[in-house]
Amino acid sequence: MVEVEGLRKSDRAEMRSLKESTHPKTYRVRVRFQTTVDDGKLNEVVGALAGKPISQLTPSRVAHRRADLERHRTVRKIQVESVEGNEVVFVVEADSGTYIKELMHGDAGRTQPNVAGIVGVPCEVVELDVIEIGDQGG
């Protein structure tokens, strides 16, 4: 059973403000790997990314509307929430402005390090949800 309090409609300006805020965000990301991945590799992901900086070039999916810049962000926390076959659910807390899909699949090397690169198996994001917006101080 789920209980929701304070649910209300928002407008585009409010959504834009939230998306562009400097608050860290926590995401739940379901990733489908091309093959199953062993627990050891998933532990490597956590060790390689948790609390670490990453470098991201503007993703190819938005390059037509944004300047091609290099951005440095920090993955504050990452954990494996569940594994079912070749699908893994990660919970990721990262600096605002982090491109989470690209953190997962690497965007042809435009995000370094990335989950697919650490695991050594290509992947795709099948679900991505923001589950928390943190305090500005993080």
DSSP file (Angstrom, degrees, kcal/mol; ACC not computed):
  #  RESIDUE AA STRUCTURE BP1 BP2  ACC     N-H-->O    O-->H-N    N-H-->O    O-->H-N    TCO  KAPPA ALPHA  PHI   PSI    X-CA   Y-CA   Z-CA
    1    1 A M              0   0    0      0, 0.0     2,-0.4     0, 0.0     0, 0.0   0.000 360.0 360.0 360.0 142.4    0.0    0.0    0.0
    2    2 A V        -     0   0    0      2,-0.0     2,-0.5     0, 0.0     0, 0.0  -0.968 360.0-162.0-124.0 136.8    1.2    3.5   -0.8
    3    3 A E        -     0   0    0     -2,-0.4     2,-0.5     2,-0.0     0, 0.0  -0.976   6.8-165.2-118.6 131.5    0.2    6.7    0.8
    4    4 A V        -     0   0    0     -2,-0.5     2,-0.4     3,-0.0     3,-0.1  -0.964   4.9-172.1-119.4 129.5    0.9   10.0   -1.0
    5    5 A E        +     0   0    0     -2,-0.5    -2,-0.0     1,-0.1     0, 0.0  -0.936  65.8  12.8-119.2 143.8    0.6   13.4    0.8
    6    6 A G  S    S+     0   0    0     -2,-0.4     2,-0.2     1,-0.2    -1,-0.1   0.680  75.4 166.8  73.5  18.6    0.8   16.9   -0.7
    7    7 A L        +     0   0    0     -3,-0.1     2,-0.3     0, 0.0    -1,-0.2  -0.484  10.5 152.9 -68.4 132.6    0.5   15.7   -4.3
    8    8 A R        -     0   0    0     -2,-0.2     2,-0.1     0, 0.0     0, 0.0  -0.976  45.6 -93.3-154.4 163.1   -0.3   18.7   -6.6
    9    9 A K        -     0   0    0     -2,-0.3     2,-0.3     1,-0.0     0, 0.0  -0.472  37.1-161.5 -76.5 152.3    0.1   19.8  -10.1
   10   10 A S        -     0   0    0     -2,-0.1     2,-0.2     3,-0.0    -1,-0.0  -0.901  10.6-128.0-128.7 163.0    3.2   21.8  -11.1
   11   11 A D     >  -     0   0    0     -2,-0.3     4,-2.2     1,-0.1     3,-0.2  -0.559  32.2 -98.3-105.9 174.5    3.9   24.0  -14.1
   12   12 A R  H  > S+     0   0    0      1,-0.2     4,-2.8     2,-0.2     5,-0.2   0.862 120.8  56.3 -59.9 -37.9    6.8   24.1  -16.5
   13   13 A A  H  > S+     0   0    0      2,-0.2     4,-2.2     1,-0.2    -1,-0.2   0.906 108.5  46.8 -63.5 -41.1    8.5   26.9  -14.7
   14   14 A E  H  > S+     0   0    0     -3,-0.2     4,-2.3     2,-0.2    -1,-0.2   0.911 113.1  48.9 -66.7 -42.2    8.6   24.9  -11.5
   15   15 A M  H  X S+     0   0    0     -4,-2.2     4,-2.6     2,-0.2    -2,-0.2   0.914 111.4  49.6 -63.1 -42.6    9.8   21.8  -13.2
   16   16 A R  H  X S+     0   0    0     -4,-2.8     4,-2.0     1,-0.2    -2,-0.2   0.914 110.0  51.6 -62.3 -42.3   12.6   23.8  -15.0
   17   17 A S  H  < S+     0   0    0     -4,-2.2     4,-0.5    -5,-0.2    -2,-0.2   0.915 111.8  46.1 -61.1 -44.3   13.6   25.3  -11.6
   18   18 A L  H >< S+     0   0    0     -4,-2.3     3,-0.9     1,-0.2    -2,-0.2   0.920 112.9  49.3 -64.6 -43.9   13.9   21.9  -10.0
   19   19 A K  H 3< S+     0   0    0     -4,-2.6    78,-0.3     1,-0.2    -1,-0.2   0.831 116.1  42.9 -64.9 -31.7   15.8   20.4  -12.9
   20   20 A E  T 3< S+     0   0    0     -4,-2.0    -1,-0.2    -5,-0.2    -2,-0.2   0.388  89.8 117.7 -96.5   3.2   18.2   23.3  -13.0
   21   21 A S    <   -     0   0    0     -3,-0.9    -3,-0.1    -4,-0.5    76,-0.1  -0.190  69.8-127.9 -68.1 162.6   18.7   23.5   -9.2
   22   22 A T  S    S+     0   0    0     74,-0.1    74,-0.4     2,-0.1    -1,-0.1   0.267  71.3 119.4 -93.7  11.3   22.0   23.0   -7.5
   23   23 A H  S    S-     0   0    0     -5,-0.2   113,-0.2    72,-0.1   112,-0.1  -0.543  71.4-112.8 -75.5 138.9   20.5   20.4   -5.2
   24   24 A P        -     0   0    0      0, 0.0   110,-3.2     0, 0.0     2,-0.4  -0.391  35.2-148.1 -64.9 152.5   21.9   16.9   -5.3
   25   25 A K  E     -AB  94 133A   0     69,-2.3    69,-2.4   108,-0.2     2,-0.5  -0.935   7.4-144.2-126.4 149.0   19.4   14.4   -6.7
   26   26 A T  E     -AB  93 132A   0    106,-2.9   105,-3.2    -2,-0.4   106,-1.5  -0.947  22.4-170.6-113.8 133.5   18.8   10.7   -5.9
   27   27 A Y  E     -AB  92 130A   0     65,-3.0    65,-2.3    -2,-0.5     2,-0.5  -0.882  23.0-144.8-123.4 149.6   17.7    8.5   -8.7
   28   28 A R  E     -AB  91 129A   0    101,-2.5   101,-2.3    -2,-0.3     2,-0.5  -0.985  28.4-172.6-109.4 124.1   16.5    4.9   -9.1
   29   29 A V  E     -AB  90 128A   0     61,-2.9    61,-2.8    -2,-0.5     2,-0.6  -0.970  16.6-157.9-126.8 120.5   17.8    3.5  -12.4
   30   30 A R  E     -AB  89 127A   0     97,-2.2    96,-2.9    -2,-0.5    97,-1.5  -0.877  19.4-171.7 -96.8 122.9   16.9    0.2  -13.9
   31   31 A V  E     -AB  88 125A   0     57,-3.1    57,-2.6    -2,-0.6     2,-0.6  -0.930  15.6-151.9-119.2 136.4   19.6   -0.9  -16.3
   32   32 A R  E     -AB  87 124A   0     92,-3.0    92,-1.9    -2,-0.4    55,-0.2  -0.939  14.9-158.0-109.5 116.3   19.5   -3.9  -18.8
   33   33 A F  E     - B   0 123A   0     53,-3.0    90,-0.2    -2,-0.6    53,-0.1  -0.550  26.7-119.7 -86.6 156.5   22.9   -5.4  -19.5
   34   34 A Q  S    S+     0   0    0     88,-2.2     2,-0.3    -2,-0.2    89,-0.1   0.783  99.0  12.4 -67.4 -25.9   23.5   -7.4  -22.7
   35   35 A T  S    S-     0   0    0     87,-0.3    -2,-0.1    51,-0.1     2,-0.0  -0.898 101.0 -77.8-138.3 169.8   24.5  -10.4  -20.5
   36   36 A T        -     0   0    0     -2,-0.3     2,-0.4    -4,-0.1    50,-0.2  -0.381  44.4-143.1 -67.7 152.8   24.1  -11.2  -16.8
   37   37 A V        -     0   0    0     48,-0.5     2,-0.1    -4,-0.1    -1,-0.0  -0.964  12.0-124.7-122.2 132.6   26.7   -9.5  -14.6
   38   38 A D    >>  -     0   0    0     -2,-0.4     4,-1.7    81,-0.1     3,-0.6  -0.354  24.8-111.8 -77.4 159.4   28.3  -11.2  -11.5
   39   39 A D  H 3> S+     0   0    0      1,-0.2     4,-2.5     2,-0.2     5,-0.2   0.820 114.2  62.3 -59.3 -33.8   28.2   -9.6   -8.1
   40   40 A G  H 3> S+     0   0    0      1,-0.2     4,-1.6     2,-0.2    -1,-0.2   0.906 104.5  46.9 -60.1 -42.2   31.9   -9.0   -8.1
   41   41 A K  H <> S+     0   0    0     -3,-0.6     4,-1.7     2,-0.2    -1,-0.2   0.883 110.9  52.1 -67.1 -38.6   31.6   -6.6  -11.1
   42   42 A L  H  X S+     0   0    0     -4,-1.7     4,-1.8     1,-0.2    -2,-0.2   0.886 107.7  52.0 -66.1 -37.0   28.7   -4.8   -9.5
   43   43 A N  H  X S+     0   0    0     -4,-2.5     4,-2.4     1,-0.2    -1,-0.2   0.864 105.1  56.6 -64.5 -35.1   30.7   -4.3   -6.3
   44   44 A E  H  X S+     0   0    0     -4,-1.6     4,-2.6     2,-0.2    -1,-0.2   0.889 103.5  54.5 -61.0 -39.4   33.5   -2.9   -8.5
   45   45 A V  H  X S+     0   0    0     -4,-1.7     4,-1.9     2,-0.2     5,-0.3   0.948 109.4  46.4 -58.9 -49.6   31.0   -0.3   -9.8
   46   46 A V  H  X S+     0   0    0     -4,-1.8     4,-2.4     1,-0.2    -2,-0.2   0.933 115.4  46.0 -60.2 -47.1   30.2    0.8   -6.3
   47   47 A G  H  < S+     0   0    0     -4,-2.4    -1,-0.2     1,-0.2    -2,-0.2   0.850 114.9  47.2 -64.4 -35.1   33.8    1.0   -5.3
   48   48 A A  H  < S+     0   0    0     -4,-2.6    -1,-0.2    -5,-0.2    -2,-0.2   0.750 124.4  27.6 -80.3 -23.9   34.8    2.9   -8.5
   49   49 A L  H >< S+     0   0    0     -4,-1.9     3,-2.4    -5,-0.2    26,-0.4   0.778  85.5 105.8-110.5 -32.3   32.1    5.5   -8.5
   50   50 A A  T 3< S-     0   0    0     -4,-2.4    26,-0.2    -5,-0.3    27,-0.2  -0.319 104.1  -5.7 -61.0 120.8   30.9    6.1   -4.9
   51   51 A G  T 3  S+     0   0    0     24,-2.3    -1,-0.3     1,-0.2    25,-0.2   0.598 110.5 123.6  75.1  11.8   32.3    9.5   -3.7
   52   52 A K  E <   -C   75   0A   0     -3,-2.4    23,-2.5    23,-0.8    -1,-0.2  -0.739  61.9-115.2-110.4 152.4   34.3    9.9   -6.9
   53   53 A P  E     -C   74   0A   0      0, 0.0     2,-0.3     0, 0.0    21,-0.3  -0.528  28.0-164.9 -79.4 150.8   34.4   12.5   -9.6
   54   54 A I  E     -C   73   0A   0     19,-3.2    19,-1.8    -2,-0.2     2,-0.5  -0.916  13.5-135.6-128.4 160.1   33.3   11.8  -13.2
   55   55 A S  E     -CD  72 112A   0     57,-2.9    57,-2.5    -2,-0.3     2,-0.4  -0.972  22.7-175.1-117.5 129.5   33.9   13.7  -16.4
   56   56 A Q  E     -CD  71 111A   0     15,-3.1    15,-3.3    -2,-0.5     2,-0.2  -0.982  14.3-156.5-130.9 125.6   31.0   14.2  -18.8
   57   57 A L  E     -C   70   0A   0     53,-2.7    13,-0.2    -2,-0.4     3,-0.1  -0.631  55.2 -74.2 -83.5 155.9   30.9   15.7  -22.3
   58   58 A T        -     0   0    0     11,-1.2    -1,-0.1    -2,-0.2     5,-0.1  -0.286  64.5-104.2 -50.3 127.3   27.6   17.0  -23.4
   59   59 A P    >>  -     0   0    0      0, 0.0     3,-1.4     0, 0.0     4,-0.9  -0.205  17.6-125.1 -59.4 145.6   25.6   13.9  -24.2
   60   60 A S  T 34 S+     0   0    0      1,-0.3     3,-0.4     2,-0.2     4,-0.4   0.817 108.9  64.4 -59.7 -30.1   25.1   13.1  -27.9
   61   61 A R  T 34 S+     0   0    0      1,-0.2    -1,-0.3     2,-0.1     3,-0.0   0.715 116.3  27.1 -69.5 -19.2   21.3   13.0  -27.3
   62   62 A V  T X> S+     0   0    0     -3,-1.4     3,-2.0     1,-0.1     4,-0.9   0.336  89.0 104.9-119.8   4.6   21.3   16.7  -26.4
   63   63 A A  T 3< S+     0   0    0     -4,-0.9     3,-0.2    -3,-0.4    -2,-0.1   0.771  72.8  64.7 -60.5 -27.1   24.3   17.9  -28.4
   64   64 A H  T 34 S+     0   0    0     -4,-0.4    -1,-0.3     1,-0.2    -2,-0.1   0.684 115.2  29.2 -70.6 -16.1   22.1   19.6  -31.0
   65   65 A R  T <4 S+     0   0    0     -3,-2.0     2,-0.3     1,-0.1    -1,-0.2   0.405 117.0  56.7-124.3   1.3   20.7   22.0  -28.4
   66   66 A R  S  < S-     0   0    0     -4,-0.9    -1,-0.1    -3,-0.2     2,-0.0  -0.966  86.8 -99.1-133.9 151.0   23.6   22.4  -25.9
   67   67 A A        -     0   0    0     -2,-0.3     2,-1.6     1,-0.1    -9,-0.1  -0.361  40.8-112.1 -63.6 145.2   27.2   23.5  -26.1
   68   68 A D        +     0   0    0    -11,-0.1     2,-0.3    -5,-0.1    -1,-0.1  -0.640  59.8 156.4 -83.3  89.1   29.7   20.6  -26.2
   69   69 A L        -     0   0    0     -2,-1.6   -11,-1.2   -13,-0.0     2,-0.5  -0.780  45.2-120.9-114.7 155.9   31.3   21.2  -22.8
   70   70 A E  E     -C   57   0A   0     -2,-0.3     2,-0.4   -13,-0.2   -13,-0.2  -0.866  31.9-168.0 -94.4 129.6   33.1   19.0  -20.4
   71   71 A R  E     -C   56   0A   0    -15,-3.3   -15,-3.1    -2,-0.5     2,-0.5  -0.929  12.2-149.7-119.2 142.0   31.4   18.9  -17.0
   72   72 A H  E     +C   55   0A   0     -2,-0.4     2,-0.3   -17,-0.2   -17,-0.2  -0.958  26.9 164.4-112.9 123.0   32.9   17.5  -13.8
   73   73 A R  E     -C   54   0A   0    -19,-1.8   -19,-3.2    -2,-0.5     2,-0.5  -0.845  30.1-124.5-131.2 165.8   30.4   16.0  -11.3
   74   74 A T  E     -C   53   0A   0     -2,-0.3    21,-2.1   -21,-0.3     2,-1.0  -0.960   6.9-143.9-118.1 131.5   30.6   13.8   -8.3
   75   75 A V  E     -CE  52  94A   0    -23,-2.5   -24,-2.3    -2,-0.5   -23,-0.8  -0.829  21.4-172.2 -85.2 104.9   28.7   10.6   -7.8
   76   76 A R  E     -     0   0A   0     17,-1.3     2,-0.3    -2,-1.0    18,-0.2   0.921  63.4  -4.2 -70.7 -44.6   28.0   11.0   -4.1
   77   77 A K  E     - E   0  93A   0     16,-1.9    16,-2.6   -27,-0.2     2,-0.3  -0.992  58.8-179.9-146.9 149.2   26.6    7.5   -3.5
   78   78 A I  E     + E   0  92A   0     -2,-0.3     2,-0.3    14,-0.2    14,-0.2  -0.959   9.5 169.9-149.0 136.5   25.7    4.5   -5.6
   79   79 A Q  E     - E   0  91A   0     12,-2.0    12,-2.4    -2,-0.3     2,-0.7  -0.985  36.2-116.1-143.4 154.7   24.3    1.2   -4.5
   80   80 A V  E     - E   0  90A   0     -2,-0.3    10,-0.2    10,-0.2     3,-0.1  -0.823  28.0-179.6 -89.6 119.6   22.8   -1.9   -6.1
   81   81 A E  E     -     0   0A   0      8,-3.3     2,-0.3    -2,-0.7     9,-0.2   0.863  62.9 -13.2 -88.1 -40.6   19.2   -2.2   -5.0
   82   82 A S  E     - E   0  89A   0      7,-1.3     7,-2.7     2,-0.0     2,-0.4  -0.993  49.7-151.6-159.6 158.4   18.3   -5.4   -6.9
   83   83 A V  E     + E   0  88A   0     -2,-0.3     2,-0.4     5,-0.2     5,-0.2  -0.994  14.8 171.5-135.2 126.2   19.4   -7.8   -9.5
   84   84 A E  E >   - E   0  87A   0      3,-2.9     3,-2.2    -2,-0.4     2,-0.3  -0.888  66.4 -58.5-135.0 103.7   17.1   -9.9  -11.7
   85   85 A G  T 3  S-     0   0    0     -2,-0.4   -48,-0.5     1,-0.3   -50,-0.1  -0.451 121.6 -14.6  62.7-122.4   18.8  -11.8  -14.5
   86   86 A N  T 3  S+     0   0    0     -2,-0.3   -53,-3.0   -50,-0.2     2,-0.5   0.281 119.3  94.6 -97.0  11.3   20.5   -9.2  -16.7
   87   87 A E  E <   -AE  32  84A   0     -3,-2.2    -3,-2.9   -55,-0.2     2,-0.4  -0.892  51.9-175.4-106.1 132.9   18.6   -6.2  -15.1
   88   88 A V  E     -AE  31  83A   0    -57,-2.6   -57,-3.1    -2,-0.5     2,-0.6  -0.982  15.1-149.2-126.8 135.9   20.1   -4.3  -12.2
   89   89 A V  E     -AE  30  82A   0     -7,-2.7    -8,-3.3    -2,-0.4    -7,-1.3  -0.933  18.8-171.2-105.9 121.7   18.5   -1.5  -10.3
   90   90 A F  E     -AE  29  80A   0    -61,-2.8   -61,-2.9    -2,-0.6     2,-0.5  -0.825  17.2-148.7-106.4 148.2   20.9    1.1   -8.9
   91   91 A V  E     -AE  28  79A   0    -12,-2.4   -12,-2.0    -2,-0.3     2,-0.4  -0.991  25.7-174.4-113.1 122.6   20.2    4.0   -6.5
   92   92 A V  E     -AE  27  78A   0    -65,-2.3   -65,-3.0    -2,-0.5     2,-0.5  -0.968  19.5-166.3-125.5 126.8   22.4    6.9   -7.3
   93   93 A E  E     +AE  26  77A   0    -16,-2.6   -16,-1.9    -2,-0.4   -17,-1.3  -0.966  29.3 160.4-107.7 126.1   22.9   10.2   -5.5
   94   94 A A  E     -AE  25  75A   0    -69,-2.4   -69,-2.3    -2,-0.5   -19,-0.2  -0.944  44.0 -82.6-143.2 160.6   24.8   12.7   -7.7
   95   95 A D    >   -     0   0    0    -21,-2.1     3,-1.4    -2,-0.3   -72,-0.1  -0.223  61.0 -90.6 -55.3 150.9   25.5   16.4   -8.1
   96   96 A S  T 3  S+     0   0    0    -74,-0.4    -1,-0.1     1,-0.2     3,-0.1  -0.358 114.7  37.8 -61.4 148.9   22.9   18.3   -9.9
   97   97 A G  T 3  S+     0   0    0      1,-0.3     2,-0.4   -78,-0.3    -1,-0.2   0.459  80.3 139.9  86.8   0.9   23.5   18.4  -13.6
   98   98 A T    <   -     0   0    0     -3,-1.4     2,-1.1   -24,-0.1    -1,-0.3  -0.641  54.0-133.3 -78.4 131.3   24.9   14.8  -13.7
   99   99 A Y     >  -     0   0    0     -2,-0.4     4,-1.6     1,-0.2     5,-0.1  -0.753  24.9-174.2 -85.3 101.5   23.7   13.0  -16.8
  100  100 A I  H  > S+     0   0    0     -2,-1.1     4,-1.6     2,-0.2    -1,-0.2   0.888  77.4  54.0 -71.5 -42.1   22.6    9.7  -15.2
  101  101 A K  H  > S+     0   0    0      1,-0.2     4,-2.4     2,-0.2     5,-0.3   0.928 112.0  46.4 -57.1 -43.8   21.8    7.7  -18.4
  102  102 A E  H  > S+     0   0    0      1,-0.2     4,-2.4     2,-0.2    -1,-0.2   0.825 105.1  60.1 -69.9 -31.6   25.2    8.5  -19.7
  103  103 A L  H  < S+     0   0    0     -4,-1.6    12,-2.6     2,-0.2    -1,-0.2   0.854 111.4  43.3 -60.2 -33.8   26.8    7.5  -16.3
  104  104 A M  H  < S+     0   0    0     -4,-1.6    12,-2.5    -3,-0.3    -2,-0.2   0.969 128.5  22.2 -76.3 -57.0   25.2    4.1  -16.9
  105  105 A H  H  < S-     0   0    0     -4,-2.4     3,-0.4    10,-0.2    -3,-0.2   0.620  94.1-129.2 -95.5 -12.5   26.0    3.4  -20.6
  106  106 A G     X> -     0   0    0     -4,-2.4     5,-1.8    -5,-0.3     4,-0.8   0.216  28.3-115.0  89.9 -16.4   28.9    5.7  -21.1
  107  107 A D  T >45S-     0   0    0      1,-0.2     3,-1.4     2,-0.2    -1,-0.2   0.921  77.3 -50.0  49.9  53.2   27.6    7.5  -24.3
  108  108 A A  T 345S-     0   0    0     -3,-0.4    -1,-0.2     1,-0.3    -2,-0.1   0.855 113.7 -46.3  54.9  38.8   30.4    6.1  -26.5
  109  109 A G  T 345S+     0   0    0     -3,-0.4    -1,-0.3     2,-0.2    -2,-0.2   0.475 109.3 119.0  88.8   1.7   33.1    7.2  -24.0
  110  110 A R  T <<5S+     0   0    0     -3,-1.4   -53,-2.7    -4,-0.8     2,-0.5   0.671  73.6  52.8 -77.2 -15.6   31.7   10.7  -23.4
  111  111 A T  E   <S-D   56   0A   0     -5,-1.8   -55,-0.2   -55,-0.2    -2,-0.2  -0.988  86.3-140.6-119.2 125.7   31.2    9.9  -19.7
  112  112 A Q  E    S+D   55   0A   0    -57,-2.5   -57,-2.9    -2,-0.5     2,-0.1  -0.999  77.7  18.6-137.2 133.5   34.2    8.5  -17.8
  113  113 A P  S    S+     0   0    0      0, 0.0     2,-0.3     0, 0.0    -1,-0.1   0.745  85.6 170.3 -71.9 171.0   34.2    6.4  -15.7
  114  114 A N     >  -     0   0    0     -2,-0.1     4,-2.1     1,-0.1   -10,-0.2  -0.963  43.8-111.4-145.4 160.6   30.8    4.8  -16.4
  115  115 A V  H  > S+     0   0    0    -12,-2.6     4,-2.7    -2,-0.3     5,-0.3   0.922 114.3  49.4 -61.0 -49.8   29.0    1.6  -15.3
  116  116 A A  H  >>S+     0   0    0    -12,-2.5     4,-2.5     1,-0.2     5,-1.0   0.888 112.2  49.9 -59.6 -39.2   29.1   -0.3  -18.6
  117  117 A G  H  45S+     0   0    0      2,-0.2    -1,-0.2   -13,-0.2    -2,-0.2   0.890 111.9  46.8 -66.9 -39.5   32.8    0.4  -18.9
  118  118 A I  H  <5S+     0   0    0     -4,-2.1    -2,-0.2     1,-0.2    -1,-0.2   0.921 118.7  40.8 -67.9 -43.7   33.6   -0.8  -15.4
  119  119 A V  H  <5S-     0   0    0     -4,-2.7    -2,-0.2    -5,-0.2    -1,-0.2   0.829 102.2-134.0 -73.7 -32.3   31.4   -3.9  -15.8
  120  120 A G  T  <5S+     0   0    0     -4,-2.5    -3,-0.2    -5,-0.3    -4,-0.1   0.688  71.9 103.2  84.1  19.4   32.7   -4.5  -19.3
  121  121 A V  S   <S-     0   0    0     -5,-1.0    -1,-0.2    -6,-0.2    -2,-0.2  -0.994  73.7-118.4-135.9 126.2   29.2   -5.2  -20.7
  122  122 A P        +     0   0    0      0, 0.0   -88,-2.2     0, 0.0   -87,-0.3  -0.250  39.4 179.7 -60.0 151.6   27.1   -2.8  -22.7
  123  123 A C  E     -B   33   0A   0    -90,-0.2     2,-0.3   -18,-0.2   -90,-0.2  -0.948  21.4-145.2-147.9 167.1   23.8   -1.7  -21.1
  124  124 A E  E     -B   32   0A   0    -92,-1.9   -92,-3.0    -2,-0.3     2,-0.5  -0.981  25.0-117.5-134.4 149.4   20.8    0.5  -21.7
  125  125 A V  E     +B   31   0A   0     -2,-0.3   -94,-0.2   -94,-0.2     3,-0.1  -0.759  30.7 173.2 -85.5 124.8   18.6    2.4  -19.2
  126  126 A V  E     +     0   0A   0    -96,-2.9     2,-0.3    -2,-0.5   -95,-0.2   0.633  69.1  17.8-106.4 -19.6   15.1    1.1  -19.2
  127  127 A E  E     +B   30   0A   0    -97,-1.5   -97,-2.2     2,-0.0    -1,-0.4  -0.980  59.4 178.9-150.0 141.7   13.7    3.2  -16.3
  128  128 A L  E     +B   29   0A   0     -2,-0.3     2,-0.4   -99,-0.2   -99,-0.2  -0.941   8.8 171.3-146.1 121.5   14.9    6.3  -14.6
  129  129 A D  E     -B   28   0A   0   -101,-2.3  -101,-2.5    -2,-0.3     2,-0.6  -0.990  31.8-132.6-132.2 138.9   13.2    8.1  -11.7
  130  130 A V  E     +B   27   0A   0     -2,-0.4  -103,-0.3  -103,-0.2     3,-0.1  -0.805  28.7 173.4 -82.0 124.8   14.1   11.0   -9.5
  131  131 A I  E     +     0   0A   0   -105,-3.2     2,-0.3    -2,-0.6  -104,-0.2   0.566  60.6  14.0-111.6 -12.4   13.3    9.8   -6.0
  132  132 A E  E     -B   26   0A   0   -106,-1.5  -106,-2.9     2,-0.0     2,-0.5  -0.958  51.8-153.0-161.7 143.2   14.7   12.6   -3.9
  133  133 A I  E     -B   25   0A   0     -2,-0.3  -108,-0.2  -108,-0.2     3,-0.1  -0.983  31.0-149.5-116.7 118.7   16.0   16.1   -4.2
  134  134 A G        -     0   0    0   -110,-3.2     2,-0.1    -2,-0.5  -111,-0.0  -0.098  25.7 -76.3 -83.6 179.0   18.5   16.9   -1.5
  135  135 A D    >   -     0   0    0   -112,-0.1     3,-1.4     1,-0.1    -1,-0.2  -0.394  44.0-113.7 -69.9 152.3   19.5   20.1    0.4
  136  136 A Q  T 3  S+     0   0    0      1,-0.3    -1,-0.1  -113,-0.2    -2,-0.1   0.859 117.5  55.7 -58.9 -36.4   21.6   22.5   -1.5
  137  137 A G  T 3         0   0    0      1,-0.1    -1,-0.3  -114,-0.1  -114,-0.0   0.705 360.0 360.0 -70.1 -18.5   24.5   22.0    0.8
  138  138 A G    <         0   0    0     -3,-1.4    -2,-0.1  -114,-0.1    -1,-0.1   0.460 360.0 360.0  72.0 360.0   24.3   18.2    0.1
